[in-house]
């Protein structure tokens, strides 16, 4: 993405490249992070640079278990038996089992 795109051109390029993530903000430049919604789970909202999305260097951090999603992948949801043994119970919402 060498030249600057209009928002409409950006949306078309997403479609042309079969990018399924949905931008939630207007395109501001290829290296400026914007919010995206995951196509597999509309509760997964994350920030990424458009250039990383196009290069497939970036994907949903929640689906790929890089970030805990409370109520879905946190320890209290997945393994409450282990979470109940934590010294600080709040850690069960910050970490994977």
N, C-alpha and C positions, 0 to 999 in steps of 0.2 A: 504494500500500500504506500507507494512513494508519494503520489500527489494527494492533496487533501480532498476528501470526498464530501459531498453534501449528505445530509441525513438520509435522503431518499436513495442516493447511490449506495450508501452504506447498507441500508435495508435490503436493497436489491442484491448486493454482493453476498449478504448472508444467505439469501434465498438461492442464489446461483451456486454457492458452495455447499449447499445442504447443511448449513449450520443450524442446529435446532435450538440453541440457547436463545432466549428472548431478551433483547435489550430493554431495560426499564428506564433508560435515560437517553437523551439525544446524543448522537455521535459528536465528539469534541475533538477527535484526532486519534490516530492509530495507537499512540503511546500514552493516552490519557485514560485512566481507569473509569469505567462506568459500571453501574449495577446491572446484573443479569439475573434472569430467572431460569432455573433448570427445567429442561423439557420433560424430565422423568418425574419430578416432584415440584409442583408449583410453590411449595413452602420453602424451597431452597433458593435463597437469594444470596448472591455473592458478587464481589467486585473483581474485575479483570480488565486488562488492556485488550482492545479489539485485535491488535496484532498478535497477541498470544492465543486468542480464540481461533483466529484464522490459521495460525501455524500449528494448531492443535497441541500447543504447549500447556494449555490451561483447560481444565475441565471442572465440573462441579466438585468443590472440596468436601462437600457433605457426602455425596454418593461415593467418592473415592476414599472416604474415611481419613481425610487429612484434618478435618475439623469436626468436633462432636456436635451433633444436632440434638438438643435437649428434647426428650420425649420420643426419640427415635433410635439414637445410637449411644446415648449416655449410659453409664454403668447402672444407674438406678433403673433404667428401662430394660436393659438387656440382662444384667446380672445383679438383681437386688440382693442376692445372698452375699455376694462379694462386697457390694457397696455398703452393706450394713456393718462390715468389719472395719471400715475406714475410720481413722482417728478424727478426721474432719469430714463430716457427712456431705458438705458442699462439694468436696472433690469428686463425688460420684456424678456430678453434673458437668464436670470439666474434662473427665478422662473416659477413655474406652475401657472395657473390662479386660 
